[in-house]
Each structure stands twice: as C-alpha cells, then as structure tokens.
Amino acid sequence: MAHQDRVYNTCLGFVKHEEEAEDIAQEVFIQVYESYDTFLQKAELSTWIYKITVNKCLEAIRKSKAKRRSGTEPNAELKDYMLVSNVHPGVQLENKERASILFAAIAKLPEPQQVAYTLNKIEGLSYHEISKVTGKSKSSVESLLHRAKQSLQKLLKTYYEES
Amino acid sequence: MKKANISKEIDRTLASVHGLKKQKTPVGFYEKLNQRLSFVEKRQQSWMMRLQLGVVAMLIMGLLNGYFLLTNTVPTNENEETIDINDFNDAYFGTVSLIDYDYE
C-alpha cells in the first residue's frame, strides 16, 4: 500500500470522517515536505510518517475537543457527533451499528490507550511497529492494549446494561 | 439485556472492526496537495524576502549611523563668546579663590 493510502487510512481510523481525514493526510505530507531535512535516516521513512500522522490526528482531536469546550465551534454538537459516532467507511454494513458504539467507547479511552488500540485493531500494526511509532517499549504497548481492552469491556458493559 | 447476551454482544462489538476494508485516498488528493504545497512555498518565499529586506534595512541604518558618527564633530561650548568670557574671568577674578584665601 502506498504511503498516501496508509496515511489516509490511519487518519480515518482516528477521526472516522472522510473529509477531515483527507485534510489531515494533506497536512501530514506538507509537514513531511517541510521537515524532510530534519529527518534522520536512522529511522524508517514509514515509521517517521506514521509518527507525524498520529501526532496530527491527536492534534486535530484535541483542537476539536478544546473548541467544543470553549464553545467557539459553530457546529460543535455536530462535530462532536461526527468525531464520536462516525463510523469508519471500511466497516462492513452489518457491523456499522456495533462499530459506531465501539468507536464512541474508544474515544473515551486515555490517549495512549486510544493510539495503541487504533493502530493495532484498526490499522493492523504489530506490537513491534506500534512500539516504533509511539517510542514505547514492546511490553508497555502490550500493557496499553491489555488495559484498553479491559476499559472497553467495562464501558461497553455499562452501555449495554443501561440500554 | 441478559448477562450472557451482554458478554456476547461485547465480544461482537469488539470484533466489529475486524477485517476493515482499507480505503483509497479520494480522487483529487494530489491536486489539492499540490495546491497547498505551492501555497506553502510562496508563503516561505515571502517570509524569506521579508527577512532579507529587514537585514538590508538594518545594514543601511548601521551604515548611516556610522557615517554620521564619523563625519560630525562633537559639539563643545568653546565658541568665540565663551572664550571671551573666560578671558574676562581670568583677567579679573582668575586669581581670587576662597580656597587660597589667607584669613590671617
């Protein structure tokens, strides 16, 4: 898969909104273009691009949350809905509803767990690849994923018990 | 929902993102990116231009300052009028001083 598709899919995994994912993907490539001189050849190009992508996505999510808190976003409620309950376009039709619930639960996880879970379960990255992207050890990635799964199970349990 | 059903539903929900179909970048991605990149380049160029202009302006100011410092003599109070007064003082009061005054 070409870099642009990987970047776009990673963005989709985080923001779940096609236009927003495209916008962030373009920002990633602009950043790559601007800071290519600072790129150390020691690291793999794909890892470096993944790092930038994850940071850009988290930045976009944080900005959106901050705007919602300060109330400066005109379509705050709509954006909130999109960020939390928009479903990745690659989800199979019969899983759309469940995936929507799952994405809403993922959005409630702490940031490091959210990143590890998204990269592993949605992007299909291995523990080793995640550790390279996040700069954490393989064991801490394992632990993050374990805690993320536990938290998701709790959140989903509460959701299904209440509904 | 029953407990057994809940745990099954949780498992199904967690598995709902398995086998996600990868998406292709939307049509026109490159064109948009090229437009944005050319805009970024222009912005960088104008910033460099401003920086260069700033440096040139500072150099000109420095040169002008240096020129005025070197060409203009330091103004003193010693003009003809003050020289006359000094001469007058020396002639009439120059020797009289309270410090040297002999009180005895």
Chai-1 contact restraints between the chains, C-beta under 6 A:
chainA,res_idxA,chainB,res_idxB,connection_type,confidence,min_distance_angstrom,max_distance_angstrom,comment,restraint_id
A,Q4,B,T25,contact,1.0,0.0,6.0,A-B,restraint_1
A,D5,B,K24,contact,1.0,0.0,6.0,A-B,restraint_2
A,D5,B,T25,contact,1.0,0.0,6.0,A-B,restraint_3
A,Y8,B,T25,contact,1.0,0.0,6.0,A-B,restraint_4
A,N9,B,K22,contact,1.0,0.0,6.0,A-B,restraint_5
A,N9,B,Q23,contact,1.0,0.0,6.0,A-B,restraint_6
A,E22,B,P26,contact,1.0,0.0,6.0,A-B,restraint_7
A,Q26,B,L33,contact,1.0,0.0,6.0,A-B,restraint_8
A,Q26,B,R36,contact,1.0,0.0,6.0,A-B,restraint_9
A,F29,B,L33,contact,1.0,0.0,6.0,A-B,restraint_10
A,I30,B,V40,contact,1.0,0.0,6.0,A-B,restraint_11
A,P89,B,Q23,contact,1.0,0.0,6.0,A-B,restraint_12
A,G90,B,L20,contact,1.0,0.0,6.0,A-B,restraint_13
A,G90,B,K21,contact,1.0,0.0,6.0,A-B,restraint_14
A,G90,B,Q23,contact,1.0,0.0,6.0,A-B,restraint_15
A,N95,B,S16,contact,1.0,0.0,6.0,A-B,restraint_16
A,R98,B,R12,contact,1.0,0.0,6.0,A-B,restraint_17
A,R98,B,T13,contact,1.0,0.0,6.0,A-B,restraint_18
A,R98,B,S16,contact,1.0,0.0,6.0,A-B,restraint_19
A,A99,B,S16,contact,1.0,0.0,6.0,A-B,restraint_20
A,A99,B,V17,contact,1.0,0.0,6.0,A-B,restraint_21
A,I101,B,T13,contact,1.0,0.0,6.0,A-B,restraint_22
A,L102,B,T13,contact,1.0,0.0,6.0,A-B,restraint_23
A,L102,B,S16,contact,1.0,0.0,6.0,A-B,restraint_24
A,K121,B,V17,contact,1.0,0.0,6.0,A-B,restraint_25
A,I122,B,V17,contact,1.0,0.0,6.0,A-B,restraint_26
A,Q153,B,I10,contact,1.0,0.0,6.0,A-B,restraint_27
A,L156,B,I10,contact,1.0,0.0,6.0,A-B,restraint_28
A,L156,B,T13,contact,1.0,0.0,6.0,A-B,restraint_29
A,Y160,B,M1,contact,1.0,0.0,6.0,A-B,restraint_30
A,Y160,B,I6,contact,1.0,0.0,6.0,A-B,restraint_31
A,Y160,B,E9,contact,1.0,0.0,6.0,A-B,restraint_32
